[in-house]
Amino acid sequence: LALSGGLLSVLVMLLLLRLFGQAAGYAAVSMAGGVAHNVGQLLVAAVLLRLQAVFWFYLCGLVLAGIAAGLLTALILRAVMPVLSPMRPPQE
């Protein structure tokens, strides 16, 4: 389940970055990744259990949890990026 959520999350975040670049912002990309992670896990669980009700029952709560986790991730990233920026390798 975690692999399906992780893969969907990465794909959604890469797609957002490709479409919108830096305009997407840390918060939007992180929240979309969090929601996609939870939706990916729910989809696989619903398929494995053969119960669509599982998907719809947990969807609202896990979307909200994904938004909250993504927002927290974005806030942490915003605090850490100034420290990490000097560590970037030189651009050629």
C-alpha positions as CSV (number, residue, x, y, z in Angstrom):
1,L,0.0,0.0,0.0
2,A,2.8,2.4,0.9
3,L,4.5,1.9,-2.5
4,S,1.3,2.7,-4.4
5,G,0.8,5.9,-2.4
6,G,4.4,6.9,-2.7
7,L,4.5,6.4,-6.4
8,L,1.3,8.3,-7.1
9,S,2.5,11.1,-4.8
10,V,5.8,11.5,-6.7
11,L,4.1,11.4,-10.0
12,V,1.6,14.1,-9.0
13,M,4.3,16.3,-7.6
14,L,6.5,15.9,-10.7
15,L,3.5,16.7,-12.9
16,L,2.7,19.9,-10.9
17,L,6.4,21.0,-11.1
18,R,6.5,20.3,-14.9
19,L,3.3,22.2,-15.6
20,F,3.8,25.1,-13.2
21,G,7.5,25.2,-12.3
22,Q,8.4,27.3,-9.4
23,A,5.0,29.0,-9.5
24,A,3.4,25.9,-7.9
25,G,5.1,26.7,-4.6
26,Y,6.1,24.4,-1.8
27,A,2.7,24.3,-0.1
28,A,0.7,23.4,-3.3
29,V,3.1,20.7,-4.3
30,S,3.4,19.2,-0.8
31,M,-0.3,19.2,-0.2
32,A,-1.0,17.6,-3.6
33,G,1.6,15.0,-2.8
34,G,0.1,14.2,0.6
35,V,-3.4,13.9,-0.9
36,A,-2.2,11.7,-3.8
37,H,-0.3,9.4,-1.3
38,N,-3.5,8.8,0.7
39,V,-5.7,8.4,-2.4
40,G,-3.2,5.9,-3.9
41,Q,-3.3,3.8,-0.8
42,L,-7.1,4.0,-0.6
43,L,-7.4,2.9,-4.3
44,V,-5.2,-0.1,-3.8
45,A,-7.0,-1.1,-0.5
46,A,-10.4,-0.8,-2.3
47,V,-9.2,-3.0,-5.1
48,L,-7.6,-5.6,-2.8
49,L,-10.6,-5.7,-0.5
50,R,-13.0,-5.5,-3.5
51,L,-14.9,-2.9,-1.5
52,Q,-15.6,0.5,-3.0
53,A,-17.2,1.6,0.3
54,V,-13.7,1.5,1.9
55,F,-12.5,4.2,-0.6
56,W,-15.5,6.5,-0.1
57,F,-15.7,6.0,3.7
58,Y,-12.1,7.1,4.4
59,L,-11.7,9.5,1.5
60,C,-12.7,12.7,3.3
61,G,-10.7,12.2,6.4
62,L,-7.6,11.1,4.5
63,V,-7.8,14.0,2.1
64,L,-7.9,16.4,5.0
65,A,-5.0,14.5,6.6
66,G,-3.0,14.7,3.4
67,I,-3.5,18.5,3.2
68,A,-2.4,18.9,6.8
69,A,0.7,16.7,6.3
70,G,1.5,18.5,3.1
71,L,1.2,21.9,4.7
72,L,3.4,20.8,7.6
73,T,6.0,19.5,5.2
74,A,5.9,22.8,3.2
75,L,6.4,24.8,6.4
76,I,9.4,22.6,7.5
77,L,10.8,22.9,4.0
78,R,10.5,26.7,4.0
79,A,12.4,26.8,7.2
80,V,15.1,24.4,6.1
81,M,15.7,25.6,2.5
82,P,17.8,28.7,3.5
83,V,20.1,26.4,5.4
84,L,20.4,23.9,2.6
85,S,20.7,26.5,-0.3
86,P,24.5,27.2,0.4
87,M,25.2,23.5,0.1
88,R,24.0,23.3,-3.5
89,P,26.7,22.1,-6.0
90,P,28.0,24.8,-8.3
91,Q,25.9,25.2,-11.5
92,E,27.8,24.9,-14.8
